[in-house]
């Protein structure tokens, strides 16, 4: 029972974050980078810094989070390239899982990762819009189901499998892949037409 009480607020926060990413990811991209950098830095600090009390653990996590946030914000182009590379890896896994195979060939993954990274740097705006729209859409769907009490969705969030491959958690509900594509396209359209438009001088 305690786990369910904990999962619902976390899922609601993820729904809100997913909505911001899906419909305003390009405009808020530096903020999104800072948040992800903080989370990654906090996590890495907790894994590699050994402490023996809660205060020291919190301090180590806070320092690691700040360093991670600053690193991603200042390494903007590197972060964009990494997002493109990650998008390439996701495409490889999604396409390969769609044809029924377990793991894509490593050469295909490497090729798509390189193409994704190069394409992200050359076409930053469009890659950021698409990546944040579809990433946010997936977060909205899985976290929304988790907030409604779906145990498979809560388990998917706890396992982090839902982040790595969109179709890995399709068993949560059969309509999820179709809803994900539709919501991702809607988010892309909203960003390109409204929230992600370039400001005119």
MARPA-386410 format. One record per residue (C-alpha): residue number from 0; residue in three letters; chain; x, y, z. Coordinates in pm, whole numbers, plus 32768, in hexadecimal, padded with zeros to 4 digits. Layout:
REC	seq	type	mol	c1	c2	c3
REC	NUM	ALA	A	X	Y	Z
...
***
This chain:
REC	seq	type	mol	c1	c2	c3
REC	0	UNK	A	8000	8000	8000
REC	1	UNK	A	811B	80ED	8050
REC	2	UNK	A	81B5	80B4	7EFB
REC	3	UNK	A	8070	8117	7E51
REC	4	UNK	A	805A	8254	7F20
REC	5	UNK	A	81BC	82A7	7EB5
REC	6	UNK	A	818E	8249	7D46
REC	7	UNK	A	8061	8328	7D02
REC	8	UNK	A	8105	8479	7D5C
REC	9	UNK	A	823F	8418	7C9B
REC	10	UNK	A	8169	83B6	7B70
REC	11	UNK	A	80AC	8502	7B7E
REC	12	UNK	A	81F5	85C2	7B7D
REC	13	UNK	A	8263	84F4	7A4F
REC	14	UNK	A	811A	8543	799D
REC	15	UNK	A	8157	86B7	79D3
REC	16	UNK	A	82BF	869B	7960
REC	17	UNK	A	8252	85D0	7832
REC	18	UNK	A	8150	86D7	77D2
REC	19	UNK	A	8251	87EF	77E6
REC	20	UNK	A	8346	8722	7718
REC	21	UNK	A	8242	86B6	7618
REC	22	UNK	A	81AB	880B	75D4
REC	23	UNK	A	82C0	8901	762E
REC	24	UNK	A	8400	8834	762B
REC	25	UNK	A	84BD	890E	7535
REC	26	UNK	A	846E	8A52	75EA
REC	27	UNK	A	84C9	89BA	773C
REC	28	UNK	A	85EA	88E8	76BD
REC	29	UNK	A	86FD	8982	7791
REC	30	UNK	A	8625	8958	78C5
REC	31	UNK	A	85E0	87EF	7864
REC	32	UNK	A	8756	87B7	783B
REC	33	UNK	A	8796	8847	7995
REC	34	UNK	A	8691	8764	7A31
REC	35	UNK	A	8714	862B	7986
REC	36	UNK	A	8879	868E	79DB
REC	37	UNK	A	881B	86B9	7B49
REC	38	UNK	A	876E	8565	7B55
REC	39	UNK	A	8892	84B4	7AAD
REC	40	UNK	A	8993	8565	7B87
REC	41	UNK	A	88D0	8513	7CC4
REC	42	UNK	A	88B5	83A6	7C5C
REC	43	UNK	A	8A26	8385	7C04
REC	44	UNK	A	8A90	8429	7D49
REC	45	UNK	A	89BA	8333	7E0B
REC	46	UNK	A	8A59	820D	7D55
REC	47	UNK	A	8BC7	8271	7D6A
REC	48	UNK	A	8BE4	8338	7EAE
REC	49	UNK	A	8BD3	825F	7FE5
REC	50	UNK	A	8B3E	830F	8115
REC	51	UNK	A	8ABB	8293	8263
REC	52	UNK	A	89AA	838A	82C2
REC	53	UNK	A	887F	8431	8221
REC	54	UNK	A	8908	8595	8233
REC	55	UNK	A	8A4A	8538	8180
REC	56	UNK	A	8988	8472	807D
REC	57	UNK	A	88A3	859B	803B
REC	58	UNK	A	89CD	868A	8021
REC	59	UNK	A	8A82	85A1	7F2F
REC	60	UNK	A	894B	857A	7E5C
REC	61	UNK	A	890C	86F1	7E58
REC	62	UNK	A	8A71	873E	7DEC
REC	63	UNK	A	8A66	862E	7CE3
REC	64	UNK	A	8918	86B2	7C67
REC	65	UNK	A	8992	8818	7C49
REC	66	UNK	A	8ACC	87A6	7B92
REC	67	UNK	A	89FA	86D1	7AA6
REC	68	UNK	A	8907	87EE	7A61
REC	69	UNK	A	8A20	88E4	7A18
REC	70	UNK	A	8AD5	87E7	793F
REC	71	UNK	A	89AA	87AD	785B
REC	72	UNK	A	8948	891B	7847
REC	73	UNK	A	8AA7	898B	77EA
REC	74	UNK	A	8AE1	8861	7706
REC	75	UNK	A	89B1	88BD	7636
REC	76	UNK	A	8A2E	883C	74E7
REC	77	UNK	A	8AB0	86FC	7585
REC	78	UNK	A	895D	86CA	7629
REC	79	UNK	A	88AD	8700	74DB
REC	80	UNK	A	8992	85FF	743A
REC	81	UNK	A	8951	8508	7553
REC	82	UNK	A	87DA	8536	7529
REC	83	UNK	A	87FB	84EF	73B6
REC	84	UNK	A	88D1	83BD	7400
REC	85	UNK	A	87D0	8345	74FC
REC	86	UNK	A	86B9	837D	7403
REC	87	UNK	A	8778	82AE	7303
REC	88	UNK	A	87A0	8192	73FD
REC	89	UNK	A	862C	819C	7452
REC	90	UNK	A	85D1	8192	72DF
REC	91	UNK	A	86B0	8060	72B0
REC	92	UNK	A	860B	7FA8	73D3
REC	93	UNK	A	84A9	800E	7371
REC	94	UNK	A	84D3	7FA2	7205
REC	95	UNK	A	8579	7E5C	7267
REC	96	UNK	A	8473	7E08	736F
REC	97	UNK	A	8361	7E54	7272
REC	98	UNK	A	83E5	7D41	718C
REC	99	UNK	A	83EB	7C49	72AB
REC	100	UNK	A	8560	7C31	72F7
REC	101	UNK	A	85F2	7C56	7455
REC	102	UNK	A	8724	7D30	7422
REC	103	UNK	A	878A	7DFA	72ED
REC	104	UNK	A	88E2	7DB9	7254
REC	105	UNK	A	89EB	7E8F	72FB
REC	106	UNK	A	8A57	7F1E	71A9
REC	107	UNK	A	88F6	7FA2	716D
REC	108	UNK	A	88EC	803C	72C8
REC	109	UNK	A	8A3F	80E4	7298
REC	110	UNK	A	89DD	8168	7141
REC	111	UNK	A	8896	81FB	71BF
REC	112	UNK	A	893F	828C	72F5
REC	113	UNK	A	8A42	833D	721B
REC	114	UNK	A	893A	83B7	7124
REC	115	UNK	A	8861	842C	7244
REC	116	UNK	A	897C	84EE	72E6
REC	117	UNK	A	89E8	8597	71A2
REC	118	UNK	A	8882	85E0	713D
REC	119	UNK	A	8835	8672	7294
REC	120	UNK	A	8953	876A	727B
REC	121	UNK	A	88F8	87CE	7117
REC	122	UNK	A	8780	87DC	7150
REC	123	UNK	A	8772	8839	72BF
REC	124	UNK	A	861A	88D6	72CB
REC	125	UNK	A	8564	87BB	721D
REC	126	UNK	A	8618	86A6	72D8
REC	127	UNK	A	85D4	874C	7427
REC	128	UNK	A	8466	8782	73CE
REC	129	UNK	A	842F	8618	735F
REC	130	UNK	A	84F8	8580	747E
REC	131	UNK	A	844D	864D	758C
REC	132	UNK	A	82F2	861F	74F3
REC	133	UNK	A	8307	84A5	74DA
REC	134	UNK	A	83C7	847E	761F
REC	135	UNK	A	82CA	8555	76D4
REC	136	UNK	A	81A6	849C	7632
REC	137	UNK	A	822B	834E	76AA
REC	138	UNK	A	825C	83DA	7809
REC	139	UNK	A	80F7	8460	780F
REC	140	UNK	A	8063	830F	77AA
REC	141	UNK	A	8126	822B	7893
REC	142	UNK	A	8124	831B	79BA
REC	143	UNK	A	7FB1	8367	7983
REC	144	UNK	A	7F5F	81F5	7994
REC	145	UNK	A	803A	81D0	7AC9
REC	146	UNK	A	7F88	82F4	7B71
REC	147	UNK	A	7E3A	824D	7B28
REC	148	UNK	A	7EAC	811C	7BEC
REC	149	UNK	A	7F25	8038	7AD3
REC	150	UNK	A	8019	7F45	7B75
REC	151	UNK	A	80C8	7EE8	7A2B
REC	152	UNK	A	8103	805A	79E4
REC	153	UNK	A	8188	8094	7B44
REC	154	UNK	A	826F	7F69	7B1A
REC	155	UNK	A	82E5	7FF3	79CA
REC	156	UNK	A	8342	813E	7A6B
REC	157	UNK	A	83F5	8090	7B8A
REC	158	UNK	A	84BE	7FB6	7A99
REC	159	UNK	A	8519	80D9	79AE
REC	160	UNK	A	84D2	7FF7	7880
REC	161	UNK	A	83D3	80F2	77FF
REC	162	UNK	A	84EB	81F0	77C6
REC	163	UNK	A	85C8	810F	76F5
REC	164	UNK	A	84D0	807F	75FB
REC	165	UNK	A	8371	8102	75BA
REC	166	UNK	A	82F0	7FAC	7551
REC	167	UNK	A	8394	7EF5	7674
REC	168	UNK	A	826C	7F4D	7751
REC	169	UNK	A	815C	7F35	7649
REC	170	UNK	A	80C9	7E11	770D
REC	171	UNK	A	804D	7F11	780B
REC	172	UNK	A	7F34	7F5E	7714
REC	173	UNK	A	7F0C	7EF6	75A8
REC	174	UNK	A	7EAA	8055	7536
REC	175	UNK	A	7FE2	80FE	75C3
REC	176	UNK	A	80C1	80F5	7489
REC	177	UNK	A	7FB0	8194	73B2
REC	178	UNK	A	7F5C	8298	74BC
REC	179	UNK	A	80D2	82E3	74E4
REC	180	UNK	A	8100	8328	7371
REC	181	UNK	A	7FC4	83FE	7363
REC	182	UNK	A	801F	84C8	7499
REC	183	UNK	A	8188	84ED	7425
REC	184	UNK	A	8115	8574	72D4
REC	185	UNK	A	8028	8662	7385
REC	186	UNK	A	8142	86DE	7465
REC	187	UNK	A	8226	8709	7337
REC	188	UNK	A	8118	87D0	7282
REC	189	UNK	A	80D7	88B0	73B0
REC	190	UNK	A	824A	88F4	73DF
REC	191	UNK	A	8290	893E	7271
REC	192	UNK	A	815A	8A17	7251
REC	193	UNK	A	8146	8AC7	73A2
REC	194	UNK	A	822C	8A88	74CA
REC	195	UNK	A	8368	8A34	7406
REC	196	UNK	A	835A	8B4C	7306
REC	197	UNK	A	8489	8C2A	72E7
REC	198	UNK	A	845F	8D84	7377
REC	199	UNK	A	8468	8E92	726D
REC	200	UNK	A	855D	8FAD	72A9
***
